[in-house]
């Protein structure tokens, strides 16, 4: 079982911002986030959308996000 809880996309985006990710560009609901020494990450969720534990684990793997960051 995943250690990640489900979370709203707006909460995840706020956690990524606190972790140092910045908005590079946006096209609709697709936001490209940038952070020094990391490849760009495309965050493609609407703010009110619920992100499940499995997708949270995938996001964490590509961004360095930790459960305690939420």
N, C-alpha and C positions, 0 to 999 in steps of 0.2 A: 504494500500500500504506500502511496505517496505521502511525503511529509508536508506537502503543499495543500493549503486550503483553497477552496474556490474563492474568487475575488472579483469585484467589479473592475472593468477595464480602467475607469478613471482612477481608482485606488492604485492599480498597478503602475499606471503612467506617472502618478505622483511619486511613487516609491522609486521609479527609475530616475526621475528628475533629482530626487534627494541623493541618489547614488552617483550623480555626476553626468547623466545622459542629458543632452540638449537637443532641441528640435532643430533639425537641419533644413527640412522642407516638408511640405504637406500637400497631398493631392486627395481631396475628399477625406475619407476616414483613414487613409494610409499616411502614417507619419513616419518619416525617416529620422531616426535618432542617431546622434554621433557622440562619441566619447573618445578622448585621446587614448591611443594604444589599443583600441578595440575596432573591429570592423563595424561598419554601419549596420543598424538593426531596423527593420521595417516593422512598425507596430500597427497592425491593420485591424483594429477593433473599434466599435462605437463605444462611447463613454459609458453607457448604461448596460452594456453587454457583460454577461457573467463569463469569466474565464475559469475553466475547470482545472483540477489538480494536474492532469496530464499535460495540458498546454502550459500551465504555470512552470512545470519542470522543464519543458522545452525552452521557454523564454529565459529561465534562470541559467540554463546551460550556455546560451548565446550572449547573455548580458552580465552574468556574475551576480545577479540578484539572489538574495538569501531570504528564507521565510521570515526571519526577524526584521527584515527591511520593510515589510508590509505594516 
